[in-house]
Amino acid sequence: MNDLTLYHSVKAQMQTGDLLMWSSNGIVGKAIRWRTLSEFSHASLAIRLAEYEGAEGRRFTTEALADGVVLNILSARLAHYDGKVWWFPLDEEKCKVKRSHVGECALSFIGTPYDYQSILRLCLRRVSTQMDKLFCSEYCAVCYGLGGEAPTPADMPKLGIFKDPVRLI
């Protein structure tokens, strides 16, 4: 189990729409990092659901995983994750989309299938964003109101809409 001290020190500041960037030690994560020449292999969004935060101040993440777009308790994902994770706070002055819209969009895609075809094609060339199936960074970009070419996880921090990152684990 991972040490969540850093996460607990900043989770009160985490807001809906903030970006989470993951760096997996697994074989697929390493392959993605190698292919994209990046330290990142996965992207997800922070979500606050006030009614369900409880006394713990629970935070959630929405992400496109193998089973499609899902909602997870962030601390549970972090506790057992084999790798590193960074929190990129959304800079509301630089982002044209409101946090509430990002959250509504993120939750509206729960259950959307994973975009395996685009991920495979992305190994060879860039792909266009599709809404009926999504991979991780494509999902995040769509929730930020971006369309066109689907970004890789490596592209996400370069969007210019985030403050400096904080490492969580």
C-alpha positions in Angstrom: 0.0 0.0 0.0 1.3 3.4 -0.9 2.0 6.3 1.5 -0.8 8.8 1.0 0.7 11.6 3.2 1.3 13.9 0.3 -2.2 13.3 -1.1 -3.9 14.0 2.2 -1.9 17.2 2.6 -3.4 18.7 -0.6 -6.7 16.9 -1.2 -8.7 19.7 0.4 -7.5 22.0 -2.4 -8.4 19.5 -5.2 -11.4 20.6 -7.3 -13.6 19.2 -10.0 -11.8 19.5 -13.3 -8.3 19.2 -12.0 -6.1 16.8 -14.0 -4.4 13.7 -12.6 -1.4 12.3 -14.5 -0.3 8.8 -13.9 3.0 7.0 -14.6 2.5 3.3 -14.4 5.3 0.8 -13.7 3.3 -1.9 -15.6 4.3 -3.2 -19.1 1.5 -1.2 -20.8 2.3 1.9 -19.0 6.0 1.6 -19.8 5.2 1.0 -23.5 3.0 4.2 -23.6 5.7 6.2 -21.9 8.3 4.8 -24.3 6.1 5.5 -27.4 5.2 9.0 -26.3 8.7 9.9 -24.9 6.9 11.0 -21.7 6.9 10.2 -18.0 3.1 9.9 -18.2 1.0 6.9 -19.3 -2.5 7.8 -18.2 -4.7 10.8 -17.5 -7.9 11.2 -15.4 -10.0 14.0 -13.9 -10.6 14.9 -10.2 -14.2 15.1 -9.2 -15.8 16.5 -6.1 -19.2 15.1 -5.2 -20.0 17.2 -2.0 -22.9 15.0 -0.9 -20.6 11.9 -0.9 -17.4 13.3 0.4 -18.2 12.4 4.0 -16.1 13.2 7.0 -13.0 12.0 5.2 -13.3 14.7 2.5 -13.3 12.0 -0.1 -12.3 12.9 -3.6 -13.1 10.9 -6.8 -11.6 10.4 -10.2 -13.3 9.7 -13.5 -11.2 7.9 -16.0 -11.3 5.9 -19.2 -10.0 2.4 -18.3 -10.3 -1.0 -20.0 -14.0 -1.3 -18.9 -14.8 2.1 -20.2 -15.3 5.5 -18.4 -15.7 4.9 -14.7 -15.9 6.7 -11.4 -13.5 5.7 -8.6 -12.6 6.8 -5.1 -9.3 8.6 -5.6 -7.6 7.4 -2.4 -8.4 3.8 -3.2 -6.8 4.1 -6.6 -3.8 5.8 -5.2 -3.3 3.4 -2.3 -2.7 0.4 -4.6 -1.3 2.1 -7.7 2.0 0.8 -9.0 3.6 4.0 -10.1 3.6 7.8 -9.6 0.7 10.2 -9.8 0.7 14.0 -10.1 -2.1 16.5 -9.5 -2.3 19.4 -12.1 -4.7 22.1 -10.7 -6.8 23.7 -13.4 -6.0 27.3 -13.9 -9.4 28.9 -14.3 -8.0 32.0 -15.8 -6.5 30.1 -18.7 -9.2 27.5 -19.2 -12.2 28.6 -21.2 -14.5 26.0 -19.7 -16.0 26.3 -16.2 -15.3 23.5 -13.7 -19.0 22.8 -13.4 -19.2 22.0 -17.1 -16.1 19.8 -16.9 -17.7 17.8 -14.1 -21.1 17.5 -15.8 -19.4 16.4 -19.0 -17.1 13.9 -17.1 -20.1 12.3 -15.4 -22.2 12.2 -18.5 -19.6 9.9 -20.1 -19.7 7.3 -17.3 -20.2 3.9 -19.0 -18.8 5.0 -22.4 -16.7 2.1 -23.9 -12.9 2.3 -24.0 -11.5 3.3 -27.4 -9.2 0.4 -28.2 -9.0 1.1 -31.9 -7.8 4.6 -31.5 -5.2 3.6 -28.9 -3.8 1.1 -31.3 -3.8 3.6 -34.2 -2.3 6.2 -32.0 0.9 4.0 -31.9 1.3 4.8 -35.6 -0.2 8.3 -36.1 -2.5 10.9 -34.5 -6.2 10.2 -34.4 -9.3 12.3 -34.3 -11.4 12.6 -31.2 -14.5 10.4 -31.2 -17.3 10.6 -28.7 -18.8 7.1 -28.8 -15.6 5.5 -27.4 -12.8 7.2 -25.5 -9.3 6.5 -24.2 -7.9 8.3 -21.2 -6.5 11.6 -22.5 -9.1 11.8 -25.2 -11.7 11.7 -22.5 -10.1 14.4 -20.5 -9.7 16.7 -23.5 -13.3 16.3 -24.5 -14.4 17.2 -21.0 -12.2 20.4 -21.3 -14.1 21.3 -24.4 -11.3 20.3 -26.8 -12.0 18.5 -30.0 -10.1 17.7 -33.2 -6.9 15.7 -32.8 -7.0 13.4 -29.7 -4.1 14.2 -27.3 -1.8 11.5 -25.8 -1.2 11.5 -22.1 2.1 13.3 -22.8 0.2 16.2 -24.5 -2.1 16.9 -21.5 0.2 19.0 -19.3 1.2 21.0 -22.4 -2.4 22.3 -22.9 -1.4 25.5 -21.0 -4.5 25.4 -18.7 -2.9 24.0 -15.5 -0.9 25.4 -12.6 2.3 23.7 -11.5 1.8 20.0 -10.7 2.1 18.4 -7.3 3.2 14.8 -6.9 0.7 12.8 -4.9 2.5 9.4 -4.7 
